[in-house]
Amino acid sequence: MKKSKKKNKKKNQNYVKNNATQGAQSSAPYTGGISFNSVQVIYQRNMQALQQHYPDLARRVSTTHVTNYRIVPSSSGGIPNLYIPANNAFYYDQAGPVQDVQAQLEALKLKNTRLAVFLGLGLGYQTLHFAQNMAKEQNTNYLLVIEKDLEIFKAALKSTNLVPLLENPRANFMVALPEESLYVEIRNYLAENSRFMLLKATKPVYHLSALKLHKDYYLNALKQLRESGAHQLLHFGNDPHDSLIGVENMLENLNEIIFNPGINLLFNKFQGKPGIVVATGPSLNKNKHLLKGLEDKALIISVDASLKILLKMGVKPHLVTSLERVPAVVKLIEGINKEEVEDIYLAACPVVRNEVYQAYPGPRIIVYRNFDHFKWLGIDRGILNIQLSAGNMAFKVAQALGCDPIILIGQDLAFSKDGYTHAKGTALGEKQDNVYKIKTLNIMGNDGQPILTTETWYSFLKAYELDVAGYNGTCINSTEGGAYIQGTKIMPFQEAIEQYIKDTFDPLSCIKNSIASFTTAEAERDFLNVKELIEKTSADMESVIDNCKQGLQLYEHYKEELFGLLADPGKNTPLKEKIHKVHAQMLQPKYNCIKQYHQTFQLFFMHILQSFNIKFEMEMLAVPEKHDDKDIATADILIRHKEWYSVVADLARICLDALQKAKESLEEKVPAQVSC
């Protein structure tokens, strides 16, 4: 902030003056000297745009009064400035707001700012100047404005024409959000239009006055940006070979998918009925006994690790969720008698190992995670936006089925006070060695005190925050220990039972009646369609491999010139003069893979490729920051595409083998009633 003082400088440029109130007068005291008419006109236009594009924010603005700030004319031609009476200071340099904004932007030394995150709006001058004069040069795709103070935002609406920003689909405003809401809002923002791909070319843009006013808030916003970005990337995996396991498992589970009903048959069948999600945190020991007698009064959904604990107590959940692709999941299921689970449905995502299905003697319901390879199949079984754990999955199942409230027990997501990782009776043990090897951190517990968690559990917790934020019902956390999940209502399980679980409604009969519409004839048609799909996909994958070979051949043809250009950027080589033509030629095989074989490449193959592809494309977006010459940056990008063609070709060959095995397996397991 600039301390109040008088200076005389000439105006520089017109970009602020053209967007701010003009002809400052000394009449209306509530604006500190800006004319009533000019304020009203600009405010009305801004509010019209705000109501159209940010209706909730417009409602909040309309009930807000600017009492802590005053809009005053600067000494440089009356361009509005923001005066802060509490500090006797101005937001911008009173002698020249325009020059002040320009100087502060220059001091940031921005380069290749694909996503510009504005920490504070002020009166909007910095954001307007960036959008009008710097965005093209910075290769900017999106602007995100985070303003902590609703009064400052309203002052900006009263003094500056923000309509071009408010109406711009590439600009977004997050205004006066509670700090606890920042993670969810930013995470959702990054997920939309795959903006997280720009993270390596994301820069904070700020005026020092914003940091002086609300430094802690904006530093926390940056922290949430980093965390939400990291978790968004984690959602897509970090190893293509790990993703490959999930697709290979899906192909091995084709018979399970085809000949079992889907969770979509149960959507909204439990509208307004209570649901209980039973996880396996150590606090489950405290209240698991209260589940007895609730089987006819609530839909009980257990994670796979809790199933044996409940069966030992004589409690039968209605659904059991399973998500992990690792062999250890089999231990959670094996050894159970058919009679114990004849009315318990394994609601697994078919990326689990086929051995899990073989080990489970009870009925199944198929639950898809929101992965494109399930869309590739063309067999509708119901897709849910499942996050990272079987607990997250159980919550999303309860939500999709219409449960309200959803009550959580055993969802600790933290160590117990005495260092246990899981509840007693867990198949893999109460103190699981692999958990202690993970980096730890302290977070707030359900009792308001710090509690120790791991980075993995913390990512599950943040995923829960997303899930709860998108749930319209009441989520009650009756874990009676563990980490606090933002958005949940803390309540002892006994109290939750007394308040919410009263009526009998027979959940098991509801499930059986709902899935009765699943027919064998439908499954037989799906079986034949999948066989044809595998043949078509195999042919497409061979074409993808051929295109990658072409890309590698083009790389070999141009690599000497490309490396020469990179080694001597100042040299005016023939390649430099035709670099854009070479760029189009070398990347054409890549575009062929993506566009000509879209269904195969995007729906089947991309899930496997995405962890590599996301990181690769993020690196490519960041390359221009390393070079002053755009042509040199282009050459660098082309050189790096050797890796893209090599990795894609290798993964495509592995997928081709997996498809062939799936075809052979289908033919071996073809039911007698299906005619080939």
PANULO-714935 format. One record per atom (N, C-alpha, C): residue in one letter; x, y, z. Coordinates in steps of 0.02 Angstrom, whole numbers, plus 50000, padded with zeros to 5 digits. Example, Ala and Ser with C-alpha at 12.3 -4.5 7.8 and 13.67 -1.06 7.14 Angstrom:
2
a506604971650390a506154977550390a506604983550390s506424988850354s506844994750357s506455000250394
END
This chain:
676
m500424994050000m500005000050000m500435006250000k500185011349969k500565017549964k500305022550016k500745025150059k500545030050108k500315036450074s499815039650104s499515045550073s500035051150066k500135053450004k500585059049991k500425061949923k500625068049911k500465071549848k501065071349802k500905069249738k501415069349686k501085071949623n501475074749579n501205077149515n501565073749458k501215069149425k501485065649367k500955065649312k501185065549250k500725065149194k500445058149188k499865057549160k499555051049148k499965047249096n499975040649106n500335036349059n499845031249031q499745031348964q499285026948929q498555028548950n498095025148917n497385026448930n497005020348952y497355014648962y496975008448973y496575008649037v496845011749090v496465012149152v495915017449146k496105023249120k495615028649116k495025026749073n495135022949021n494595020748978n494135015749012n494375012649065n493975007649099n493755009849169a493935015849189a493765018249256a493295024249251t493035026249308t492585032049308t492965038249287q492615042749253q492945048649226q492615054949254g492965060449249g492705066949270g492555067049344a493065065649385a492965065349457a492685071949483q492205071449526q491895077249557q492025077049633s491845082149667s491955082449740s491295083149776s490805079049755s490145079949785s489945074149830a489885068149804a489605062649842a490095059949893p489975060949957p490465059050008p490575051550013y490065047449998y490155040150007y490625037149957t490795040649903t491285038149855t491945041749862g491995046049909g492625049549919g492775054549864g492275056649826g492395061849776g492265059849705i492085053449692i491935051349624i491195052849610s491035054949551s490355057149535s489855051449542f489285053049568f488755048149579f488545044849514n488445048749461n488205046049397n488695041149367s489335042949365s489825038449335s489875031949374v489855032249439v489875026249481v489275021849466q488685024849463q488085020949452q488075017349385v488285020849333v488285017949266v488745011949263i489355012849286i489845007349284i489615001549329y489375003249388y489154998049434y488574993949404q488094997349374q487514993849344q487734989149288r488194991449246r488434987249191r488824981249218n489244982449267n489614976949297n489144971849330m488634974349364m488174969849399m487764965749350q487584968649295q487214964849244q487634958949219a488274960349206a488724954949184a488834949849240l488894952349301l489014947849358l488414943349370q487814946149366q487204942149376q487134936749323q487364938149263q487304933349209q487814927649216h488424929349238h488954924349238h489134921849308y489004925649359y489154923649428y488554925549473p487984922349463p487374924449499p487444924149576d487774918949602d487854918549675d488274924249702l488814925749666l489244931249686l488874937849681a488464938649630a488064944849623a487604945849682r487304940449706r486864941049765r487244943249826r487854940549834r488254942549892r488474949849887v488654951849827v488864958849817v488294963649832s487694961849811s487124966349819s486954967849891t487154963449937t487004964550008t487614966950047t488144968550011t488764970850043t488824978450039h489044981450093h489164988650095h489904989950102v490154994750063v490864996450066v490965001450122t491204999050179t491295003350238t492025004150258n492434999350239n493144999450260n493605002750209y493315004750152y493725007750099y493335013550068r493705018050034r493375023449997r493695023949928i493285025249878i493535026349811i493675033849805v494285035649789v494485042649785v494845043949720p494835050049695p495215051449633p495965051849649s496365049149605s497085049949612s497275056949589s497885058649601s498115065349581s498305065549507s498295059749474s498485059549403s497865059049359g497495064449355g496925064749310g496285061849337g496265060549402g495645058249433g495505050949425i495985047049400i495875039849396i495755037149466p495225033349478p495065031149546p495625027249580n495685028449643n496135024649686n495735022049745l496015017349780l495675014449838l496025016749901y495655020249943y495935022850005y495735018350062i496225016650105i496095012250163i496165016550226p495615018950254p495645023350312p496005020350372a495925013850382a496235010650441a496995011350441n497285011650381n498015012250375n498245019050349n497755023350336n497905029850305n498355028750244a498135024250201a498555022250144a498135021450081f498465021850024f498135020649960f498365013849933y497915010549897y498085004149866y498615005049812y498505010149769y498985011749716y499355018149732d499915019149700d500275025449708d499815031149686q499675035649731q499195041049718q499415045449660a500065045849649a500315050149596a500235046949527g500165040349524g500115037149459g499915029749465p499275028149473p499065021149478p499275016949417v499255020049358v499435016449297v500165014449298q500595019349312q501315017949314q501475012949370d501115013549425d501215008949482d501075001749461v500505000749427v500314994049405v500834991349356q501034995449308q501534993149259q502184991249292a502404995349339a503044994049373a503024987549412q502454986249445q502414980149486q502364973949442l502034974449386l502014968849339l502704967449310e503064972649293e503734971749266e504194968549318a504094970349381a504524967549434a504424960049443l503844957449423l503714950349430l504094946149379k504344949449326k504734946049274k504374939749248l503764940649228l503354935149204l503574932749135k503524926149125k503684923249060k503284916849051n502954916248993n502564910248978n502044908749032t501644913749049t501144913049102t500504910349072r500474903849063r499894900649032r499264901349074l499354900649140l498804901749187l499034907149235a498724912949231a498894918649274a498414918649334v498694917849393v498294917749454v498394924349491f497884928549489f497924935149519f497734934649593l498214936349636l498104936349708l497884943349727g497224944349728g496954950949741g496774954449676l496214957849676l495974961449617l496114968949622g496094971649683g496124978949690g495544981949652l495664987149615l495144990149573l495154987249503g495544982049493g495544978449429g496054980749379y496454985849396y496904988749346y497434983749323q497704979949371q498244975349354q497994969749309t497404967149325t497114961749285t496944964149215l496654970249211l496484973049145l497104974249103h497614977049134h498224978449097h498534971849072f498554966849114f498834960449093f498434957549035a497764957549042a497334954648990a497404958348924q497454964948927q497464968948866q498154969548834n498674969348875n499344970948849n499864965448856m499724960248895m500234955348908m500024948148893a499384946748891a499144939848886a499404936348823k499394939848766k499614936748704k500364935148707e500744939848730e501474938948735e501644933348784q501234932448836q501364927448888q501064920648871n500754919948812n500424913648792n499874911648842t499544916548870t499064915148924t498424912048897n498234906448929n497604903148912n497034905148959y497204906149023y496674907549072y496914912549124l496424916449150l496534920949206l496104918649264l496394917849323l496024916349383l496134921849433v495594925149454v495644930649502v495394928149570i495824928449620i495634926649689i495664932949730e495074935249752e495034941249793e494724939449861k495084940949913k494854939049980k494294943550006d494304949849987d493874954850019d493294956749974l492684955249995l492094956749955l491984964249948e492194968049998e492124975349993e492574978249939i493184975649935i493644977949882i493354976149813f493074970149808f492784968149744f492204972749725k491784974549774k491234979049758k491494985949740a492024988149773a492324994549755a492564994549682a492854988849662a493074988249592a492484988649544l491934985449562l491334985649520l491064992749514k491174996749565k490925003549565k491375008349526s492005006449517s492475011249489s492775009349422t492745002949403t493105000649344t492654996349300n492684997349236n492304993249190n492614986249185l492334981449221l492584974649223l492194969949177v491724972749139v491304968549096v491714964149050p492244966749017p492634962248973p492914956149009l493084956949073l493344951349112l492784946749135l492244949749159l491684945749186l491354941549131e491374943949070e491054940349015e491534935748978n492164936148995n492674932148960n492664924948988p492534919948946p492514913048970p493184910448994r493724913948977r494384911848999r494614915249063a494174919449091a494314922649155a493824920149207n494064918749267n493644916349321n493784920249384f493254921149425f493314924949487f493134920549547m493574920449596m493424917349661m493474922849712v492904924949739v492894930849782v492624929149851a493004931249901a492804930649972a492624923449991l493004918649965l492884911749984l493184910450053p492834906750096p493144904650159p493774900550145e494264901150186e494894897650173e494794890150167e494324887450206e494214880250205e493884877950139s493634882750100s493314881050036s493784881549977l494374884449988l494824885749932l495044879449897y495194874149935y495444868049904y494944865249854v494324864549875v493814861549832v493704865949771e493644872449780e493514876949724e494094876849673i494704877049699i495284877149654i495364870349620r495244865049658r495304858249628r494804857349571n494194859449582n493684858949530n493854863449470y494134869349485y494334873849431y494884870749388l495374867649420l495924864649383l495684858549342a495194854949369a494944849049334a494554850949271e494194856549275e493794858749218e494244860649160n494074858049101n494464859349040n495204857349046s495334852749093s496024850249104s496524855949115r496314860949154r496764866649166r497384864649206f497344859049242f497914856749281f498524855449235m498394854449170m498944853449123m499404859549119l499154865249141l499534871449137l499934872949201l499954868249247l500234869749313l500974871749310k501354868849265k502064870549261k502174877249227a501644880049200a501684886749170a501174891349203t501074890249268t500614894349307t501014899249350k500814905549350k501184910649388k500704914649431p500904916249493p500514920949533p500644928149510v500124932049505v500184939149486v499864943249541y500214948249566y499944951749624y500214958949627h499854962949664h500074969649683h500274969249756l500804972449775l501054971849844l500524973949895s500084978549877s499574980649924s499104974949943a498964970449896a498544964649911a498864960249964l499524959149957l499874955050006l499914958450074k499984965050073k500004968650138k499334968250174l498794968150136l498134967850166l497954960750190h498094955750148h497864949050163h498384943750144k498984944650168k499534940350149k499394932950165d499174931550226d499074924550246d498554921050202y498044924650185y497514921750142y497794919850074y498174924250044y498434922949977y498984917649977l499384917550030l499874912150035l499534905350042n498984905350079n498604899150086n498284897250019a498054902149981a497764900749915a498284897449870l498914899849873l499444896749834l499584889649858k499554888649924k499644881949952k499104877149927q498484879649927q497924875449903q497984874149828l498254878949791l498364877949719l498864872349708r499404872349747r499914867049740r499624860249760e499274860149816e498994853749840e498474851049793s498014855249773s497484852949729s497764850649662g498274854149638g498594851949576g498934845249583a499294844249639a499624837849651a499124832149656h498574833449691h498064828149699h497694826849634q497604832049593q497284830949529q497724826449485l498374827649486l498824823349449l498834816249476l498804815749543l498784809049574l498174805249552h497614808749542h496994805549519h497104801949453f497564804549411f497684801449346f498274796549348g498544795449408g499084790549415g499754793549400n500284789849418n500964792349406n501394787349369d501084781949344d501474776949309d501024773549257p501184774049193p500764770849143p500714763249151h501234760149178h501204752949187h500724751049244d500654755549292d500164754449345d499454754949316s499344759949273s498694760649240s498554754649194l499094752149164l499024746349119l498754740349157i498954739649221i498704734149262i497944734449267g497684740549278g496964741349283g496594739349220v496874741249162v496554739449098v496624731949085e497194729149099e497274721849091e496794718149136n496704720549198n496224717449243n495514717949216m495354723849188m494684724749158m494574719749102l495074718749060l495004714049004l494924706949031e495264705349085e495194698749115e494504697849147n494204703449166n493554703249200n492964704349153l493074703749088l492534705149041l491914700849053n492024694549069n491454690149082n491054692549143e491414694849194e491074697449254e490654703649236i490944707949195i490594714149175i489974712449134i490064707949086i489524706549039i488934703049072f489074698349117f488544693949142f488324695549214n488464701749236n488214703949302n487884710849296p487384712249338p487044718749335p487494724349358g487294730449341g487694736349359g487364740549413i487774744849443i487534749249496i487014754149470n486994755249403n486504759849375n485784757649388l485674751249398l485004748749413l484774750749483l485244753049523l485074755049592l485074762649602f485234766249549f485264773549557f484604776249585n484664780149639n484094783649672n483564778849700k483724772549707k483244767849736k483194768549812f483644772149842f483634773149914f483574780549931q483174783949890q483084791149898q482834792849968g483234796950004g483034799150070g483114794050125k483404788350110k483514783150160k484224783750188p484314782150252p484984782750281p485464777450254g486074779450242g486604774850221g487184775250270i487494769650283i488064769350328i488664766650290v489204770350291v489834768250260v490294765850315v490504759550309v490924756450361v491634755550334a492094759850357a492794759250339a493164755350395t493834755150391t494204750550434t494714754150477g494604760550491g495054764150535g495014761350606p495524762650647p495544759850715p494954761750759s494634767350746s494064769350788s493444765050777l493464760850724l492894756250714l492794751750774n493324750450811n493274746350871n492764749250921k492694755850921k492284759150972k491534758450961n491324758150897n490594758450886n490324753450836k490724748550816k490484743650767k489904739450794h489894738450860h489354734350891h488664737550881l488654744150869l488014747550861l487684746050793l488054742750748l487764740950683l487254735350689k487304731350741k486844725750748k486124728150752g485704725250711g484994727050711g484814732650663l485314735350627l485174740850581l485094738550509e485164731950496e485154729450427e484504730950390d483954731550426d483314733050394d483114740350399k483564744450427k483404751550438k483864756350401a484414753750373a484894757950337a485254753650286l485444756850232l485864753450182l486574753450209i486854747650222i487524747050250i488014745250194i488504749550184i489014748450132i489684747850167s489994742050161s490634740850192s491184741150140v491774743650159v492354742850116v492594735650122d492984733350074d493194726250074d493564724250137a493974728750164a494384727150223a493964726350287s493344728850287s492914728450346s492454722350345l492414718950288l491914713650281l491994708150332k492584705450340k492684699950387k492554702050459i492714708250475i492584710850542i491834710750556l491434712950507l490704713150516l490414706150518l490654701750475l490384694850474l490514691350540k491094692550569k491254689450634k490774691650688m490514697850681m490034700550730m489324698350715g489224695150657g488544693350638g488164698950603v488534703950579v488224709550542v488354708550468k487824708850429k487884708050356k487754714650321p488284717550292p488174723550251p487804721550188h487524726350153h487164724950092h487624725150030l488114729650032l488594730449977l489294730750005v489774728249967v490474728549987v490864731549929t491204737149941t491574740549887t492294738149886s492564737649825s493254735649816s493524739249755l494134741949760l494394746449708l495114745049689e495504742749737e496224742249726e496394736549678r496934737549640r497144732649589r497674727949615v497884728649678v498444724849706v498234717949729p498694713049730p498524706149751p498274705649822a498474710349866a498284709949937a497534710149947v497154712849899v496424713249906v496124706249911v496434701349879v496174694549882v496144692049954k496634693949995k496654691750065k496064694450105l495794700150083l495214703050118l494574699150105i494574695150051i493964691750028i493994684250037e494584681350029e494644674050027e494464670850094g494244664550090g494084660750150g493384661850177i492974665650142i492284666950164i491824661550135n491374658950176n490894653850154n490334656950113k490084653250065k489544655650022k488934657650063e488774653650115e488174655050155e488234661850191e488844663850207e488944670150244e488784676250201v488894675550135v488834681450092v488324680650036e487874675850043e487394674649989e486934680549976d486864684950026d486454691050017d486874697450023i487524696850012i487974702650015i488284703449946y488164709249915y488384710449846y489074713649844l489524710449808l490184713249797l490124718649743a490154724949765a490084730549719a490794732949702a491144728949663a491844730449647a491884734249581c492414738349576c492584741149511c493004735949475p492824734049414p493154728349382p493864729849357v494224734149394v494944734749385v495304730549438v494914727649485v495214723149534v495454716849498r495904713249529r496154707049499r495584701949493n495614697949440n495104692949430n495064688049487e495624687049523e495634682549581e495154684849635v495024691349639v494544693849689v493844691049674y493654691349611y493004688549592y492994680949603q493544677649586q493564670349596q493504668449669a493794672649713a493794671149785a493134672749818y492744677249788y492124679349821y491544674849800p491224671349847p490694666549829p489994669549826g489934676149837g489274679249838g489114682649772p488534686049769p488314689449707p488724695849695r488704698349633r489074704349614r488634709749584i488864715849592i488584721549556i489184725449529i489164727049465i489734730449433i489684738049444v490244740949464v490274748249475v490874750949435y490734755149387y491274758249348y491534764449383r492194765249382r492494771649399r492484775849335n492514782449341n492454786749282n493094786649241f493224780849211f493784779949166f493514778749096d493854781649047d493604781148978d493594774048951h494014769548978h494004762748950h493354759148965f492984761349015f492324758449027f491824761148976k491924767348954k491504770148901k491664766548835w492304764948825w492514761248765w492134754648759l492014751348814l491674744948812l490974745248781g490634750848793g489954751548767g489444747448805i489614745348866i489154741548908i488984745748969d488374748048973d488174752549027d488074748749092r488484750349141r488394747449208r488384752849262g488454759049241g488434764649289g489124767149306i489264773449290i489914776549303i489864781449361l490324780849409l490334785449466l491014788949468n491014795149491n491644798949498n492004796949562i492264790949562i492594788149621i493294790949626q493494792749687q494154795549697q494674790049709l494984789749767l495594785849775l495534779449816s495024778849858s495004773249905s494334769749903a494304763749932a493674760049937a493184763949981g493434767850029g492994772050069g492674777550028n493084780949987n492804785849940n492284782649895m492434776649873m491974773049828m491314771549863a491344769349926a490734767749963a490294773949971f490614779649984f490234785949990f489884787649925k490244787049868k489954788749804k489384783949785v489454777649805v488904772949793v488294774949833a488394776649896a487824778749938a487494785049910q487894789649886q487634795749856q487224794149794a487514790049750a487174788349687a486514784749699l486474780949753l485864777249768l485344781649803g485534787849819g485054792649846g485044793149921c485514789949956c485504789850029c485584796850058d485204798150110d485244804450147d484914803350215p485314803850269p486014805750271p486474799850254i487104801450244i487624796350240i488044796950304i488094791450340i488444791350405i489094787450397l489644790450416l490304787350411l490514784550479i490754778350480i491084775750539i491734772350518g492234772550561g492874769550545g493274773050491q493074779250474q493414782950421q493934787550453d494424784550488d494914788550526d495374792650482l495654789550431l496144792950388l496724795750429a496894792250482a497424794450528a497594788650574f498174789350607f498364784550658f497924785650720s497814780250757s497494781150823s498004784250870k497774786450928k498224789650976k498784784850997d498634778350997d499144773451018d499494770250957g499424773250898g499834771350842g499574765850797y498934763850806y498654758650763y498434761650696t498474757550644t498284759850577t497584757550558h497364751850584h496734748850564h496374745750624a495754743950614a495344740950667a495564733750682k495364731350740k495504724450760k495144719650713g495484714250694g495174709250651g495274710450578t495634715850559t495774717150489t496234711750462a496084709150403a496454703550375a497204705050368l497374711250354l498074713050343l498414715750406g498054715750462g498354717750525g498154724650550e498204725550616e498024731850647e498574737050641k499194734650634k499764739150624k500124736950560q499934740050505q500184737850440q500834741450424d501364737450415d502044740150408d502114745150352n501774743950296n501854748450238n501614755550254v501144756150300v500874762750317v501404766950352y501794763750396y502294767450435y502864770050393k502924767650331k503464769750287k503294776150248i502664778250253i502424784050215i502544790450255k502714795750221k502834802250254k502214804550292t502304807250352t501744809150395t501694816750401l501114818950425l500984825950440l500424826450491n500384832050525n499854833150573n499284837250542i498674835150555i498084838850532i497584839050590m497024842550579m496534843150633m496104836850637g496004834450698g495584828650709g494854830550721n494424825550724n493714826750737n493594829750806d494074828950851d494014831950918d494304838950922g494534841650865g494814848350863g495544848650880q495844842950897q496554842550914q496954839750856p497614841250854p498034838550800p498054830950802i498094827950743i498134820650738i498604818950681l498954813350689l499464811450640l499164807350583t499324809350522t499094805650463t499684804550416t499564801150361t500074800250309t499874804250247e500354805150203e500194808750141e499664805050101t499674798350103t499164794550066t498474795550096w498414794850162w497764796050194w497534803250183y498014807850184y497834814850174y497524815950105s497794812450053s497504813049987s496794810049986f496684804650025f496004801850030f495534806950063l495794810250115l495384815250151l495184820950105k495664823450065k495494828950020k495014826649966a495054820249947a494574817549899a493874817449931y493854815749996y493214815850031y492924822950033e493354827950042e493104834850042e492754836449976l493054834149920l492734835149855l492054831649853d492044825449876d491424821549873d490874824749915v491054826749976v490554829650021v490304836349994a490764840249964a490564846749936a490064845849879g490104840249843g489654839049788g489024835149806y488934833949871y488364830049896y487844834749925n487224834049903n486694838649925n486374836749991g486534830750016g486244828450079g486674830250138t486544826850194t486924827850256t487414822050265c488044823750274c488544818650287c488754819150361i488634813850398i488784813750469i489404809450480n489904812250512n490504808450528n490454805950599s490294799550606s490234796350671s490834791850685t491404793750656t492014789750663t492244789450736e492104794650775e492284795050846e493034794250856g493394797950815g494124798050814g494334800150745g494974800150731g495204801350663g495204808650642a495304809650576a495394816250547a494734819550530y494714826050536y494114829850519y494054830550443i493464828950417i493324829750346i492884835850337q493144840950303q492784847150293q492104845850262g491584848750291g490904848150265g490484842950300t490794838850342t490414833750378t490174836450445k489664833250471k489384835050536k489614829850587i489964831950639i490234827250688i489684825350737m489584818750746m489064816350791m489214809150812p489164807450877p489264800550898p488774795950862f488984789850848f488584785250808f487914783750842q487914782950908q487294781550943q486794787250934e487044793350939e486604799150930e486344799450858a486774797850809a486564797850739a486024792650727i486094786850758i485594781550751i484924783950779e484934786850838e484314789150870e483974794650830q484374798850798q484084804550762q483874802850691y484244798350657y484134797450585y483914790350565i484024785350606i483884778550585i483304775850627k482704776450600k482104774750639k481654769750605d481544770650540d481044766650505d481344760450473t480944755050469t481134748950435t480924749150362f481374747150316f481184747450245f481484741850202d481854737150232d482114731150197d482544732850137p483154735350148p483604737050092p483764731150047l483824725150075l484014719350034l483494717949980s482854718249998s482324717049949s482324722449896c482484728549916c482524734049867c483064732649815i483634730149838i484184728549792i483974723049744k483704717649772k483524711949731k482994713749679n482494717549700n481964719449653n482224724049598s482714728349616s482974733149567s483404729849514i483784724849532i484234721749483i483894716049446a483264714649463a482894709149430a482784710649356s482834716949336s482724718849266s483314716949221f483874715049251f484464712949212f484314706249178t484414705949113t484234699849076t484844696549044t484804690049036t485334686249003t485384688048930a484814689448898a484824691148827a485224697448815e485164702348859e485554708448853e486294706948859a486464702648906a487164700748917a487454697148856e487054692948825e487284689248765e487444694048708r487024699148699r487164704148647r487804707848662d487904709648726d488514713148745d489134708848732f489064702348744f489624697748733f489854698048660l489394697548614l489554697648543l489834704348521n489544709748548n489784716448530n490504717648554v490664715048613v491334715948640v491854712248597k491674706448573k492134702748529k492304706848467e491804709848437e491924714048378e492334720248396l492194723048454l492554729048476l493294727548485i493454721848513i494154720048524i494524719348458e494194716448409e494514715748342e494644722648311k494144727148315k494234733848286k494784737648324t494784737148390t495284740748430t495984738148416s496054731648406s496704728748390s496974731548325a496544732148275a496754734948211a496954742248219d496584745948259d496744753048270d497424753748307m497544749348355m498174749748392m498774748348346e498684743948298e499214742648249e499344749048208s498814752648191s498904758948154s499254764248197v499094764448262v499434769048307v500184767548309i500354761148312i501064759148311i501404761448247d501064760548191d501344762748126d501454770248125n500984774148151n501064781348153n501654783448197c501754779848252c502324781348295c502984779848259k502994774548221k503594773048181k503744778748132q503214781448101q503304787048055q503584793148092g503324794348151g503574799948191g504304799248208l504514793148226l505224791948243l505664792648181q505414790548123q505794791448061q505904798748045l505384802848056l505444810048044l505934813148094y505924810748155y506404813248205y507124811748182e507244805648159e507914803848136e508134808148076h507654809748034h507804813847974h508014820947993y507704823848044y507824830848060y508264831948122k508434826648158k508744827648224k509404831448221e509804830348171e510454833848167e510344841348160e509874843348118e509724850448110e509414853448173l508984849648205l508644852048265l509144853148322f509584848448333f510084849148386f510574854848369g510724855648304g511164861048284g510854867848299l510204868448285l509854874748299l509824876148374l509734870848413l509704871648485l510384873648514a510904870848484a511584872248508a511814879348491d511574882048435d511774888748414d511154892848395p510784895248445p510144898648433p510204904848388g510784907948387g510854914048347g510984912848274k511124906548257k511284905048188k510654904648145n510654908148090n510064908248046n510114902447996t509904896448018t509954890447977t509344889747932p509394885647879p508804884347837p508224881547877l508384877547929l507854874647970l507464880048006k507814885148030k507474890448067k506944893848024e507094894347960e506634897747915e506014893447900k506084886847908k505514882447893k505284878447954i505454880948014i505324877148075i504584875548085h504154880148065h503434879048075h503174873548029k503454873347969k503274868047922k503514861247948v504124861047974v504394854948003v503994852748064h503794857648104h503384856248163h502744852648143a502404855248092a501784852148069a501904845148042q502454844348007q502604837847977q502774832648030m503194834448079m503414829648129m502864827748178l502384832148189l501844830648236l501224827848203q501224827548137q500634824848102q500484817648122p500984813148128p500824806348151p500504806248220k500704810748263k500394811248330k499664813148324y499524818248283y498834820448274y498414814948241n498734811048197n498364805348166n498144800348219c498584798848265c498414794148320c497814796648359i497834803148374i497314805948418i496654806948382k496684809148319k496064811048284k495774805448242q496194801848204q495924796748160q495674790648197y495964789448256y495764783548295y495524785648363h495084790848363h494884794048425h494584789148475q494114785048453q493774780548501q494284775948534t494734773148494t495234768648522t495744772448563f496014777848535f496554781448569f496314784748633q495744788248630q495504791848688q495144787348738l494704783148714l494294779348761l494644773048788f495014769648745f495354763548768f496064764948792f496444768448753f497164768848763f497374774448811m497004779948812m497234785848849m497294784548924h496864780348953h496924779049025h497614776249042i497874772048998i498534769149009i499074774348998l498984778248947l499484783148926l499474789548968q498904790949001q498784797749026q499304800149077s499554795849123s500034798349172s500664800749137f500894797149086f501474799449047f501284805549005n500704805148970n500514810348924n500404817048959i500094816849017i499964822949055i500624826349073k501084822549100k501734825449120k502114827949058f502074824149004f502414826248943f502134832848917e501474833248911e501174839348884e501274845248931m501294844048996m501444849449043m502144852149032e502614847549020e503294849649005e503324853648940m502944851448890m502954855048826m502674862148834l502164862848875l501874869448886l502364874048923a502814871048960a503304875048998a503934876548959v504054873148903v504674873948865v504804881248845p504304885148821p504444892048800p504764896448854e504674894548917e504974898448971e505734897848970k505994892548940k506714891248941k507074894548883h506704897448837h507014900348777h506734907348763d507154911748739d506934918448721d506654918548650d506864913848608d506664913448539d506134907948531k505554909748504k505014904948496k505204899248448d505584900748397d505794895548350d506254890448384i506674892748429i507114888248466i506694883848512a506194886848544a505744882948586a505394877548546t505194879248485t504874874348441t505344868548426a505974870148412a506464864848398a506554860348459d506574863348518d506644859448580d506044854648588i505454857248575i504844853148581i504874847248532l505094848448472l505124843048422l505634837748442i506194839748469i506694834848492i506404830348546r506014833248591r505734829448647r505194824448624h504934825448564h504414820948541h504674814048522k505324813148519k505584806348512k505334802048569e505334804848630e505104801148688e504364799348681w503954804148657w503234802848651w503114797048604y503414797248545y503294791948496y503554785148522s504114785148557s504394778948582s503954775848637v503754779948685v503344777348740v502654775048715v502344779048673v501684777248647v501714770748608a502224769948567a502294763748528a502384757748573d502804758348624d502924752748670d502294750848708l501924755748733l501314754348770l500774751448723a500754753848662a500264751348613a500384743948599r501024741948595r501184734848583r500954730548641i501054733048702i500834729348762i500074728648761c499724734048743c498994733848739c498744728948686l499104728748631l498914724148578l498944716948602d499464715348641d499514708548669d498944707248719a498784712348760a498254711548809a497574710448774l497454713948720l496834713048682l496784706048653q497344703448628q497344696748599q497194691548653k497484692448712k497354687848768k496614688248788a496344694248789a495634695148807a495184691648758k495354692048694k494954688748642k494974681248652e495554678448664e495624671248675e495244669048738s495294673148791s494954671448853s494194671448844l493944676448807l493224676648793l492994670448756e493374668348708e493184662548668e493204656148709e493654655948758e493694650048802e493104649748850k492874655748872k492354655948923k491664657248893v491594656848827v490954658348796v490404653948824p489874656848850p489314652948877p488984648848822a488724643048840a488424638448791a487854641648752q487494646348785q486904649148752q487074654648701v487714656748700v487904662148654v488144659148589s487844661348534s488044658848468s488584663448440c489164660548423c489704664548394c489664664648319
END
